[in-house]
């Protein structure tokens, strides 16, 4: 089946989605509003369906328009990535590996990874993918990334998997927090203080599973902060408390003036893994980068 929409029309659809108006999209594309309106009508004529309607003088995508918006995001993103890859190839890079970090993962080891790649594998380009957040395995399945750093339970068996190591869970709080005067915390102590978390969905192999559910404890209030920086900022400026893997806590906590305390007998641990795609064209490069990450992180597994 012949493709009817051009890249220029996909760019128009994407600009309309981002700007939310014909005037804003026209500015972004550096065309007149009348020219952009003509492009909209032309796209609708080619597809023989309405992509937009007007509601209260605002342009709103129809169900067909929403479907084309989704396609435009995917197609233009892949084109942009392909152009970046080709640009890197002209500088000696022959393959690119995309690394996704889950929300709990620290970033302090990334400069060393880039340095090691430059020295030992200059043919491999590395990109850090944003927004894989709490679902890096989904990003792997969609091939938005090639490697994911994940914690908790072991990744699915259809990925290449490397166990990075075991990591104790520790509590973080402000230095003047009432619990900071204890050498170690018992799970029951969390009940009386706000708990600051990435989100409120219980997950296997993490704090809800290992600390709260196991010991039948629930915090008095849970604040969902979304990202590590927000979690730590809220904890530093409140009576809130959070739990993170030590790998993350010890690298990030001091930046916010936070102290860490072991929980219980100190044997509450999570696991860190690398999950990588296989049966893909750059499989060998993926395995090289995974091995390099394992050597750099060095949990002493």
Backbone bond lengths (Angstrom), bond angles and torsions (degrees), N, CA, C in turn:
res aa  C-N    CA-C-N  psi(-1)  N-CA   C-N-CA  omega(-1)  CA-C   N-CA-C  phi
1 X - - - 1.467 - - 1.528 109.61 -
2 X 1.292 116.44 130.58 1.461 121.62 -177.93 1.526 110.30 -70.81
3 X 1.346 115.66 139.00 1.463 120.90 177.38 1.524 108.37 -79.99
4 X 1.310 116.04 129.73 1.465 120.37 -173.77 1.524 113.49 -94.72
5 X 1.314 117.25 -32.38 1.462 119.96 -176.90 1.521 110.93 -89.95
6 X 1.310 116.49 141.58 1.457 122.20 178.00 1.527 110.06 -91.03
7 X 1.324 115.80 168.17 1.465 120.21 175.91 1.524 109.84 -60.93
8 X 1.297 117.35 -38.18 1.463 120.66 -179.90 1.530 110.73 -61.23
9 X 1.330 116.53 -39.48 1.464 119.13 178.42 1.528 111.75 -71.13
10 X 1.321 116.91 -35.25 1.465 119.82 174.76 1.519 110.70 -64.06
11 X 1.332 116.96 -40.03 1.462 120.62 176.86 1.526 110.93 -62.50
12 X 1.330 116.63 -37.21 1.457 120.80 177.01 1.526 110.38 -63.00
13 X 1.332 116.34 -46.22 1.465 121.00 -178.66 1.519 110.42 -63.33
14 X 1.322 116.78 -40.77 1.463 120.52 178.73 1.526 110.20 -66.58
15 X 1.327 118.06 -40.95 1.466 121.48 179.67 1.528 110.79 -64.29
16 X 1.324 116.82 -38.16 1.466 120.09 177.38 1.523 110.96 -65.45
17 X 1.318 116.44 -38.34 1.460 119.89 178.63 1.529 110.71 -64.56
18 X 1.322 116.93 -44.22 1.465 120.72 -177.39 1.524 111.20 -70.72
19 X 1.342 116.52 -46.49 1.465 120.30 -174.82 1.523 112.38 -77.44
20 X 1.326 116.70 -33.89 1.459 119.96 -179.55 1.516 114.60 80.69
21 X 1.332 116.86 3.38 1.466 120.10 179.76 1.519 109.32 -155.71
22 X 1.341 115.49 157.31 1.461 120.57 177.60 1.521 110.05 -65.36
23 X 1.329 116.71 -40.62 1.468 119.38 -177.88 1.527 110.92 -64.81
24 X 1.341 117.18 -43.80 1.455 120.03 179.84 1.513 112.51 -66.33
25 X 1.342 116.69 -40.61 1.463 120.35 178.47 1.521 111.03 -66.47
26 X 1.333 116.80 -37.62 1.466 120.50 178.97 1.519 110.98 -62.75
27 X 1.338 116.68 -40.94 1.464 120.55 177.32 1.521 110.07 -63.16
28 X 1.339 116.84 -44.60 1.464 120.78 -178.44 1.521 111.79 -62.62
29 X 1.326 116.16 -37.34 1.467 120.67 -177.76 1.525 112.79 -90.61
30 X 1.338 115.92 -5.20 1.464 121.69 179.49 1.533 111.77 59.36
31 X 1.326 114.43 47.10 1.472 121.47 174.44 1.518 107.77 -131.82
32 X 1.320 116.13 167.70 1.462 119.41 177.56 1.525 110.06 -78.11
33 X 1.339 116.36 159.72 1.458 119.94 178.38 1.531 111.35 -63.77
34 X 1.310 116.27 -35.48 1.472 118.67 179.75 1.524 110.55 -67.67
35 X 1.341 117.32 -38.33 1.468 119.82 177.56 1.520 110.67 -65.45
36 X 1.333 116.48 -38.55 1.462 119.44 179.42 1.521 110.67 -68.69
37 X 1.316 117.35 -39.99 1.463 120.53 177.03 1.526 110.62 -61.29
38 X 1.318 116.38 -36.92 1.463 120.46 177.60 1.533 110.15 -64.87
39 X 1.326 117.10 -39.74 1.474 120.35 179.03 1.529 110.75 -64.52
40 X 1.331 116.21 -38.40 1.464 119.56 178.65 1.523 109.77 -62.09
41 X 1.317 116.91 -48.07 1.465 120.87 -179.40 1.528 110.83 -62.47
42 X 1.338 116.39 -37.29 1.460 119.92 -179.95 1.527 110.48 -66.37
43 X 1.336 117.34 -42.02 1.466 120.71 178.11 1.526 110.55 -63.33
44 X 1.317 116.55 -41.43 1.468 120.04 179.37 1.530 110.89 -66.78
45 X 1.329 116.48 -35.18 1.466 119.51 177.89 1.522 110.19 -66.85
46 X 1.336 116.91 -42.03 1.464 120.08 -179.21 1.524 111.89 -64.13
47 X 1.330 116.49 -36.19 1.461 120.67 -178.08 1.525 112.60 -92.76
48 X 1.320 115.23 -8.60 1.470 121.42 178.33 1.527 111.48 58.69
49 X 1.325 116.32 39.87 1.470 120.37 177.48 1.521 109.18 -159.66
50 X 1.315 115.96 155.45 1.472 120.84 178.83 1.520 109.66 -78.20
51 X 1.315 116.39 130.36 1.458 121.57 177.57 1.522 111.86 -98.56
52 X 1.315 116.35 -21.87 1.464 120.81 -177.42 1.520 109.84 -141.10
53 X 1.340 115.60 151.62 1.455 122.64 169.65 1.522 107.52 -128.61
54 X 1.300 116.18 164.27 1.468 120.02 177.16 1.521 108.79 -106.87
55 X 1.326 115.03 127.82 1.450 121.92 176.61 1.519 108.17 -130.03
56 X 1.330 115.29 117.66 1.474 120.89 -177.02 1.529 110.97 52.99
57 X 1.330 115.43 46.30 1.466 123.56 178.52 1.537 113.43 66.36
58 X 1.328 116.54 12.32 1.455 120.70 179.15 1.513 110.08 -111.61
59 X 1.336 116.39 139.74 1.460 121.62 179.42 1.527 108.73 -80.62
60 X 1.336 116.39 123.27 1.465 122.00 -177.60 1.527 108.88 -124.43
61 X 1.327 116.28 131.39 1.461 120.71 -179.52 1.522 110.65 -70.17
62 X 1.318 116.65 136.69 1.458 122.76 172.53 1.532 108.80 -77.46
63 X 1.341 118.85 172.22 1.476 119.16 173.82 1.522 112.71 -53.15
64 X 1.348 117.30 -39.83 1.464 119.85 176.80 1.524 110.75 -65.80
65 X 1.334 115.61 -38.78 1.466 119.43 178.23 1.513 112.39 -64.74
66 X 1.329 117.33 -39.32 1.459 120.90 178.02 1.524 111.03 -63.45
67 X 1.342 115.43 -38.24 1.471 118.36 179.22 1.525 110.88 -66.23
68 X 1.319 117.29 -39.77 1.461 120.31 179.41 1.530 110.29 -71.45
69 X 1.335 117.11 -34.05 1.465 120.04 175.37 1.520 111.03 -58.85
70 X 1.332 115.96 -44.66 1.465 120.31 179.55 1.528 110.03 -60.82
71 X 1.341 116.39 -44.44 1.466 120.09 179.15 1.520 110.94 -63.50
72 X 1.330 117.19 -40.00 1.465 120.68 -179.50 1.519 110.85 -62.59
73 X 1.345 116.63 -42.33 1.473 119.68 177.89 1.519 110.80 -58.73
74 X 1.331 116.97 -47.81 1.459 121.19 -176.37 1.528 111.66 -66.82
75 X 1.320 116.47 -46.76 1.464 120.80 -175.61 1.524 110.43 -65.96
76 X 1.335 117.41 -47.43 1.462 120.18 -177.60 1.525 111.35 -67.96
77 X 1.336 116.63 -34.83 1.460 119.75 176.82 1.526 110.49 -63.88
78 X 1.315 116.87 -42.58 1.467 119.91 -179.53 1.527 110.97 -68.63
79 X 1.323 117.48 -37.29 1.461 120.28 176.85 1.532 110.90 -63.65
80 X 1.337 115.74 -42.36 1.460 119.91 179.08 1.524 110.70 -62.85
81 X 1.332 116.67 -42.72 1.459 120.36 178.60 1.515 111.05 -65.00
82 X 1.332 117.26 -39.63 1.463 119.98 179.13 1.523 110.86 -63.01
83 X 1.333 116.76 -41.52 1.463 119.73 179.03 1.526 111.14 -64.94
84 X 1.343 116.51 -38.93 1.469 120.09 177.43 1.530 110.43 -63.54
85 X 1.341 115.74 -42.40 1.464 119.79 179.63 1.523 111.12 -62.00
86 X 1.321 116.32 -43.90 1.461 120.35 -179.44 1.524 110.47 -64.68
87 X 1.352 116.14 -39.17 1.465 119.48 178.16 1.524 110.84 -62.96
88 X 1.336 116.26 -39.39 1.460 119.43 177.98 1.524 111.23 -67.33
89 X 1.324 116.00 -37.57 1.469 119.69 179.90 1.519 111.50 -60.73
90 X 1.324 115.89 -34.59 1.463 119.15 179.96 1.524 111.15 -68.04
91 X 1.352 116.25 -18.28 1.459 120.08 177.60 1.513 112.60 -99.27
92 X 1.321 117.99 12.89 1.457 121.91 177.79 1.507 114.28 105.86
93 X 1.338 118.07 -11.48 1.461 121.13 177.00 1.518 108.74 -80.16
94 X 1.329 116.42 126.33 1.466 120.36 -178.56 1.518 113.29 -105.62
95 X 1.330 117.06 -14.35 1.468 119.94 177.35 1.520 108.90 -151.86
96 X 1.321 116.28 151.03 1.464 121.65 -178.55 1.518 109.20 -121.36
97 X 1.316 115.03 134.94 1.463 121.61 176.85 1.522 108.18 -113.30
98 X 1.324 115.56 130.81 1.463 120.95 -178.41 1.523 109.10 -106.11
99 X 1.329 115.12 124.55 1.456 122.38 -174.98 1.521 109.99 -109.83
100 X 1.313 115.75 129.15 1.459 121.24 177.10 1.513 110.93 -112.38
101 X 1.324 116.67 133.88 1.461 122.22 179.33 1.516 109.21 -110.83
102 X 1.320 116.29 127.55 1.454 118.29 176.11 1.520 110.07 -67.58
103 X 1.330 116.18 168.84 1.465 120.68 -173.72 1.520 112.96 -59.42
104 X 1.342 118.62 -31.86 1.460 121.86 -175.37 1.530 112.83 -80.73
105 X 1.323 118.37 -12.92 1.463 120.71 -170.52 1.528 111.83 -78.14
106 X 1.345 117.47 140.29 1.465 120.68 174.26 1.524 110.36 -80.25
107 X 1.339 115.24 170.32 1.465 120.12 -176.94 1.530 113.22 -121.47
108 X 1.319 118.04 0.03 1.456 120.54 -169.64 1.524 113.57 -65.82
109 X 1.330 118.54 -18.93 1.456 122.25 -177.40 1.529 112.55 -90.92
110 X 1.326 117.48 -6.40 1.470 120.14 -176.11 1.533 113.26 -64.80
111 X 1.342 120.31 -41.48 1.471 118.08 178.06 1.526 112.93 -56.51
112 X 1.336 117.07 -39.67 1.464 118.95 178.83 1.519 111.13 -66.42
113 X 1.334 116.48 -36.30 1.466 119.13 177.87 1.525 110.43 -62.69
114 X 1.332 117.40 -45.66 1.462 120.17 177.61 1.528 110.93 -60.45
115 X 1.317 116.19 -41.31 1.468 119.90 -179.52 1.528 110.81 -63.91
116 X 1.325 116.64 -44.54 1.454 120.53 -179.75 1.533 111.55 -64.44
117 X 1.315 116.60 -38.82 1.461 119.85 177.50 1.521 111.09 -64.47
118 X 1.315 116.97 -41.69 1.470 120.89 179.59 1.523 111.29 -61.18
119 X 1.330 115.74 -39.36 1.468 120.13 -177.21 1.528 111.51 -78.68
120 X 1.327 116.33 -48.02 1.464 120.85 -169.23 1.522 115.10 -99.48
121 X 1.317 116.76 -25.67 1.477 120.05 -177.26 1.525 110.40 -138.15
122 X 1.336 118.52 62.44 1.468 119.77 -176.23 1.523 113.80 -63.95
123 X 1.340 116.69 -14.23 1.461 119.62 179.34 1.525 111.94 -80.52
124 X 1.343 117.71 -9.18 1.462 121.62 -178.49 1.529 109.59 -104.04
125 X 1.305 116.13 122.35 1.459 121.05 172.44 1.519 109.40 -93.60
126 X 1.325 116.80 146.34 1.469 121.58 -179.01 1.520 109.92 -121.43
127 X 1.321 115.77 132.35 1.457 122.10 173.98 1.518 108.72 -123.39
128 X 1.316 116.48 136.23 1.458 121.53 174.89 1.525 107.32 -95.33
129 X 1.304 115.64 121.38 1.466 120.32 -177.39 1.515 110.28 -88.13
130 X 1.312 115.67 129.55 1.457 120.80 176.55 1.525 109.96 -85.71
131 X 1.344 114.00 161.33 1.467 121.09 168.97 1.518 115.07 69.82
132 X 1.350 119.27 20.30 1.464 116.56 170.87 1.518 110.21 -82.52
133 X 1.348 115.59 -21.23 1.451 122.19 168.53 1.509 115.39 47.92
134 X 1.326 114.96 -121.68 1.449 121.13 -174.15 1.521 112.71 -94.43
135 X 1.312 118.39 4.21 1.456 119.81 -177.87 1.524 111.29 -133.70
136 X 1.333 118.21 59.82 1.462 119.49 -177.58 1.528 113.49 -67.55
137 X 1.340 118.18 -29.02 1.464 119.22 179.25 1.527 111.01 -65.00
138 X 1.319 116.64 -35.41 1.459 120.08 176.17 1.522 110.69 -63.73
139 X 1.358 116.02 -40.76 1.470 120.01 177.47 1.526 110.83 -63.55
140 X 1.331 117.60 -35.68 1.467 120.91 176.01 1.525 110.62 -64.04
141 X 1.317 116.69 -46.16 1.469 119.84 -177.49 1.524 111.80 -63.64
142 X 1.331 116.08 -31.32 1.461 119.99 177.81 1.531 111.65 -84.17
143 X 1.353 116.18 -0.77 1.457 123.79 -178.07 1.525 112.01 57.66
144 X 1.329 115.19 30.77 1.467 119.65 171.22 1.518 109.86 -76.51
145 X 1.343 117.00 -24.85 1.463 123.00 175.31 1.520 108.55 -134.57
146 X 1.333 116.26 163.65 1.464 122.25 179.16 1.522 112.06 -103.39
147 X 1.340 116.84 -30.81 1.463 123.20 -178.09 1.521 108.19 -135.20
148 X 1.330 115.81 142.18 1.457 120.47 174.31 1.516 109.59 -127.89
149 X 1.337 116.03 139.71 1.460 122.08 169.91 1.518 106.54 -97.11
150 X 1.339 116.83 118.59 1.464 120.64 -173.58 1.525 109.66 -131.91
151 X 1.326 115.19 155.31 1.465 120.94 175.82 1.511 109.00 -126.00
152 X 1.334 114.62 167.74 1.457 119.28 179.70 1.514 111.23 100.97
153 X 1.328 116.04 -124.98 1.463 120.49 -178.36 1.529 109.78 -84.75
154 X 1.314 115.34 159.14 1.461 121.05 -178.54 1.524 110.91 -62.56
155 X 1.334 117.81 140.04 1.464 120.21 177.80 1.525 111.73 -61.60
156 X 1.321 115.31 163.10 1.463 121.34 -179.26 1.527 110.82 -58.81
157 X 1.305 115.58 152.94 1.473 121.46 -172.44 1.521 113.33 -71.13
158 X 1.329 118.15 -13.16 1.462 118.72 -179.81 1.531 112.92 -83.83
159 X 1.356 117.59 2.34 1.455 121.71 173.46 1.524 109.51 -102.28
160 X 1.347 116.41 152.78 1.455 119.48 162.09 1.520 107.11 -66.01
161 X 1.307 117.53 133.96 1.457 119.89 -174.18 1.522 110.91 -133.20
162 X 1.325 116.46 134.15 1.460 123.03 172.82 1.520 107.83 -124.43
163 X 1.327 116.86 127.96 1.461 121.59 176.31 1.518 108.36 -83.29
164 X 1.328 116.32 114.27 1.461 120.25 -179.22 1.524 111.56 -77.58
165 X 1.310 117.62 -36.55 1.449 118.55 178.73 1.510 113.31 153.54
166 X 1.321 114.66 175.79 1.459 123.28 179.96 1.517 108.61 -96.65
167 X 1.331 116.32 141.93 1.457 120.66 -172.30 1.528 109.53 -137.19
168 X 1.330 118.63 121.07 1.467 119.66 178.49 1.516 111.92 -67.00
169 X 1.319 115.80 144.34 1.454 121.19 172.74 1.522 108.74 -84.89
170 X 1.330 116.72 135.19 1.465 121.23 179.65 1.518 109.56 -129.30
171 X 1.316 115.40 154.84 1.461 121.57 176.73 1.520 109.69 -91.74
172 X 1.322 116.49 142.28 1.467 122.16 175.96 1.514 109.39 -121.17
173 X 1.330 115.52 140.62 1.452 120.85 179.71 1.531 108.68 -157.99
174 X 1.321 115.95 166.32 1.467 120.31 174.84 1.522 109.61 -65.64
175 X 1.326 116.47 153.65 1.466 120.49 -176.17 1.525 112.88 -64.00
176 X 1.351 117.27 -22.75 1.470 120.71 179.02 1.524 112.64 -98.86
177 X 1.307 117.66 10.14 1.468 121.58 178.95 1.534 108.82 -66.77
178 X 1.331 118.27 143.20 1.471 120.07 179.93 1.526 113.81 -54.68
179 X 1.320 117.43 -33.90 1.461 119.61 -178.17 1.526 112.63 -79.85
180 X 1.329 117.43 -10.31 1.463 119.87 -178.70 1.533 111.70 -68.63
181 X 1.323 116.73 -15.63 1.461 120.04 -179.43 1.536 112.49 -84.84
182 X 1.318 116.22 -2.80 1.456 120.58 176.12 1.527 109.44 -94.28
183 X 1.321 116.83 140.98 1.464 120.93 179.51 1.522 111.31 -69.39
184 X 1.324 116.52 -33.01 1.472 122.04 175.52 1.517 108.15 -148.29
185 X 1.314 115.97 155.59 1.462 120.39 -176.40 1.521 110.65 -107.52
186 X 1.313 115.28 143.42 1.454 121.38 171.14 1.524 108.22 -93.79
187 X 1.318 118.96 146.91 1.469 120.58 -179.27 1.524 113.20 -52.48
188 X 1.353 117.62 -34.04 1.461 120.45 -177.85 1.529 112.02 -64.64
189 X 1.327 117.83 -22.01 1.468 121.13 -177.99 1.526 112.38 -69.03
190 X 1.312 117.26 -20.15 1.467 119.91 -177.33 1.525 112.35 -74.45
191 X 1.326 117.15 -15.88 1.462 120.34 -172.13 1.525 113.23 -65.01
192 X 1.318 118.06 -26.41 1.469 120.74 -172.36 1.524 114.57 -97.26
193 X 1.330 117.24 5.57 1.462 119.53 -175.76 1.529 110.44 -130.77
194 X 1.348 116.70 150.86 1.474 118.87 175.55 1.522 109.80 -61.32
195 X 1.308 115.43 139.43 1.460 120.24 178.65 1.521 108.38 -109.75
196 X 1.331 117.08 125.80 1.465 122.51 -177.65 1.520 108.19 -101.11
197 X 1.327 116.42 123.27 1.464 121.67 -173.52 1.522 110.44 -133.46
198 X 1.330 115.07 168.29 1.462 119.80 174.22 1.518 109.98 -67.12
199 X 1.310 115.86 -41.69 1.463 121.51 -178.29 1.517 107.33 -159.32
200 X 1.318 117.58 -179.47 1.462 121.54 -176.03 1.519 112.97 -107.98
201 X 1.345 117.83 14.02 1.465 120.69 179.57 1.528 110.09 -90.81
202 X 1.337 119.40 118.48 1.469 120.75 178.02 1.530 110.66 -61.47
203 X 1.323 116.82 139.13 1.461 121.41 -179.53 1.524 110.16 -131.94
204 X 1.317 115.70 146.32 1.456 120.34 178.65 1.530 110.79 -68.43
205 X 1.328 115.03 142.28 1.456 120.20 174.02 1.507 115.09 77.56
206 X 1.354 117.02 8.91 1.460 120.08 179.45 1.521 109.39 -126.50
207 X 1.355 117.42 -167.44 1.451 119.91 -165.59 1.530 114.45 -62.20
208 X 1.337 117.81 -39.39 1.457 118.74 -179.96 1.527 110.83 -61.94
209 X 1.315 114.34 -42.17 1.459 120.64 -178.15 1.532 111.30 -71.29
210 X 1.350 117.06 -45.35 1.456 121.28 -170.89 1.525 113.95 -87.78
211 X 1.335 117.45 -29.32 1.462 120.10 -176.03 1.531 111.09 -106.24
212 X 1.330 117.25 -59.48 1.460 119.84 -171.02 1.529 112.75 -76.12
213 X 1.302 117.38 -53.36 1.462 119.59 -177.34 1.525 111.32 -65.13
214 X 1.317 116.38 -42.39 1.465 120.33 -177.35 1.518 111.69 -62.92
215 X 1.343 116.50 -35.72 1.467 120.08 -176.00 1.534 112.45 -105.48
216 X 1.331 116.96 11.44 1.470 122.04 175.17 1.530 111.41 56.18
217 X 1.323 114.87 46.56 1.462 121.91 -179.38 1.530 108.68 -124.40
218 X 1.330 115.99 139.86 1.455 120.40 172.86 1.524 108.81 -129.84
219 X 1.342 118.72 135.12 1.479 120.29 176.84 1.520 110.58 -63.67
220 X 1.326 115.84 156.65 1.461 120.35 -179.40 1.523 112.24 -66.39
221 X 1.323 115.91 -29.09 1.467 121.04 -178.28 1.518 108.11 -155.32
222 X 1.323 117.01 137.63 1.460 121.01 179.23 1.521 108.64 -115.62
223 X 1.325 116.03 125.94 1.463 122.52 177.86 1.519 108.05 -105.46
224 X 1.317 117.28 121.11 1.462 121.99 179.29 1.521 108.90 -91.30
225 X 1.338 116.70 116.28 1.472 120.93 -173.29 1.523 113.76 -109.32
226 X 1.338 118.72 -19.18 1.455 120.60 170.12 1.513 117.17 91.22
227 X 1.334 118.47 -46.79 1.461 121.22 -176.76 1.530 109.22 -136.98
228 X 1.333 115.72 159.61 1.462 120.65 -175.31 1.519 112.10 -56.76
229 X 1.331 117.69 -46.12 1.462 120.75 -177.00 1.522 111.08 -59.14
230 X 1.331 116.98 -42.54 1.462 120.40 179.75 1.523 111.03 -67.65
231 X 1.337 117.04 -41.89 1.468 120.98 177.42 1.521 110.31 -55.84
232 X 1.329 117.00 -50.79 1.461 121.19 -174.95 1.530 112.05 -70.48
233 X 1.326 116.86 -35.39 1.467 119.43 176.48 1.517 111.78 -63.16
234 X 1.331 116.47 -43.63 1.464 119.82 -179.89 1.524 110.48 -65.89
235 X 1.322 116.63 -43.23 1.463 120.11 178.92 1.527 110.63 -60.73
236 X 1.323 117.30 -40.79 1.471 120.09 -176.44 1.519 112.80 -68.28
237 X 1.326 117.60 -25.29 1.469 120.92 -175.74 1.520 113.02 -110.26
238 X 1.327 118.07 20.00 1.458 120.16 -176.49 1.518 110.13 -150.99
239 X 1.327 115.08 -177.82 1.465 121.39 173.32 1.521 110.58 -89.21
240 X 1.312 116.03 14.90 1.456 120.61 179.09 1.519 111.86 -73.31
241 X 1.304 114.84 165.77 1.456 122.24 179.89 1.524 107.73 -143.13
242 X 1.311 117.70 152.62 1.457 120.56 177.49 1.513 109.45 -141.53
243 X 1.323 115.82 168.11 1.464 122.74 177.94 1.519 107.53 -126.96
244 X 1.340 116.11 131.42 1.450 121.57 178.23 1.522 109.53 -138.77
245 X 1.326 117.40 158.85 1.468 118.98 169.15 1.521 109.71 -61.21
246 X 1.318 116.79 145.28 1.469 120.79 -177.25 1.520 111.74 -57.98
247 X 1.330 118.03 -35.93 1.466 121.43 -179.97 1.522 110.82 -54.81
248 X 1.328 115.80 -41.46 1.461 120.70 179.16 1.518 110.96 -80.48
249 X 1.316 116.33 -44.50 1.466 120.91 -174.69 1.518 112.20 -61.49
250 X 1.320 117.43 -45.13 1.459 120.51 -174.74 1.525 112.79 -72.86
251 X 1.336 116.93 -23.15 1.464 119.27 178.32 1.525 112.22 -89.30
252 X 1.341 117.36 -28.45 1.456 120.48 -174.54 1.525 113.65 -105.95
253 X 1.344 118.18 -34.51 1.459 121.44 -174.73 1.515 115.15 -55.18
254 X 1.359 119.22 -47.56 1.469 119.67 -178.40 1.523 113.92 -59.02
255 X 1.324 118.40 -27.20 1.466 120.70 179.20 1.529 111.38 -63.69
256 X 1.335 116.08 -23.51 1.462 121.02 -177.38 1.534 111.65 -109.92
257 X 1.334 116.53 11.99 1.450 120.64 178.84 1.518 113.40 70.12
258 X 1.315 117.69 26.34 1.458 121.47 -176.47 1.521 111.00 -94.89
259 X 1.311 115.23 151.90 1.457 121.29 174.64 1.519 108.72 -108.63
260 X 1.310 116.50 154.06 1.464 121.38 178.94 1.520 109.33 -114.99
261 X 1.322 114.23 148.00 1.451 120.69 176.66 1.535 109.33 -137.35
262 X 1.352 116.23 139.67 1.464 118.14 175.20 1.525 110.45 -67.35
263 X 1.313 115.36 158.50 1.466 121.27 -178.45 1.525 108.54 -113.33
264 X 1.312 116.18 126.78 1.453 120.97 178.55 1.519 111.35 60.87
265 X 1.328 114.84 -130.70 1.465 119.42 -179.12 1.520 112.62 -85.96
266 X 1.337 116.62 7.27 1.460 120.98 179.20 1.504 114.42 78.49
267 X 1.337 116.84 6.66 1.461 120.61 -177.55 1.520 113.01 -101.97
268 X 1.338 117.12 10.91 1.458 120.42 173.60 1.528 107.35 -81.32
269 X 1.306 116.40 109.17 1.463 120.09 -172.99 1.520 111.35 -129.08
270 X 1.307 114.71 152.75 1.452 121.60 169.15 1.525 107.91 -113.98
271 X 1.311 115.94 171.48 1.466 121.37 -178.44 1.526 109.30 -117.33
272 X 1.331 115.50 144.59 1.463 120.92 175.04 1.527 109.35 -110.99
273 X 1.333 115.45 139.44 1.460 121.58 -178.76 1.529 110.18 -136.60
274 X 1.318 114.31 155.85 1.466 121.85 162.94 1.512 107.40 -105.78
275 X 1.312 116.49 133.18 1.463 121.67 174.13 1.516 107.54 -121.08
276 X 1.331 116.96 128.96 1.461 121.09 -177.38 1.514 112.08 -131.13
277 X 1.305 115.02 151.97 1.459 120.58 176.27 1.522 110.05 -71.40
278 X 1.320 115.84 147.95 1.453 119.85 169.04 1.527 107.51 -131.26
279 X 1.303 116.16 174.59 1.471 121.97 -174.33 1.532 110.68 57.64
280 X 1.325 115.63 38.89 1.461 121.85 174.11 1.521 108.09 -126.57
281 X 1.315 116.32 164.19 1.467 120.89 -172.31 1.527 112.18 -62.84
282 X 1.320 118.19 -34.55 1.471 120.75 -176.92 1.531 111.58 -100.61
283 X 1.319 116.87 31.85 1.461 121.76 -176.29 1.531 112.29 -56.18
284 X 1.338 117.50 -44.22 1.466 119.80 -177.85 1.522 111.29 -63.81
285 X 1.321 116.94 -40.13 1.472 119.71 178.23 1.520 110.76 -65.74
286 X 1.317 117.31 -38.46 1.460 121.51 177.96 1.521 110.26 -60.06
287 X 1.332 116.50 -46.08 1.463 120.53 -179.92 1.535 111.20 -64.31
288 X 1.345 117.31 -37.99 1.467 120.29 177.93 1.519 110.96 -62.13
289 X 1.335 116.59 -44.52 1.461 120.23 -178.96 1.527 110.32 -67.80
290 X 1.328 117.13 -39.28 1.463 119.90 178.53 1.530 110.98 -61.47
291 X 1.323 116.92 -43.08 1.457 120.44 178.72 1.517 110.91 -64.28
292 X 1.325 116.70 -38.43 1.459 120.70 179.98 1.526 110.47 -65.95
293 X 1.340 117.13 -41.13 1.472 120.71 177.51 1.513 110.78 -62.76
294 X 1.327 116.06 -41.36 1.458 119.64 178.39 1.537 110.96 -59.99
295 X 1.323 117.02 -43.12 1.461 120.64 -179.42 1.529 111.79 -67.05
296 X 1.327 116.83 -36.83 1.458 120.88 -177.17 1.526 111.25 -73.54
297 X 1.322 116.88 -44.56 1.467 120.03 -175.74 1.526 111.06 -70.84
298 X 1.332 118.00 -42.02 1.475 123.92 168.44 1.529 112.97 46.95
299 X 1.327 116.12 72.51 1.450 121.53 177.48 1.538 111.67 -76.33
300 X 1.324 116.80 -8.58 1.446 118.55 -175.44 1.510 111.13 68.98
301 X 1.359 114.51 39.57 1.468 121.50 -174.24 1.517 110.69 -61.29
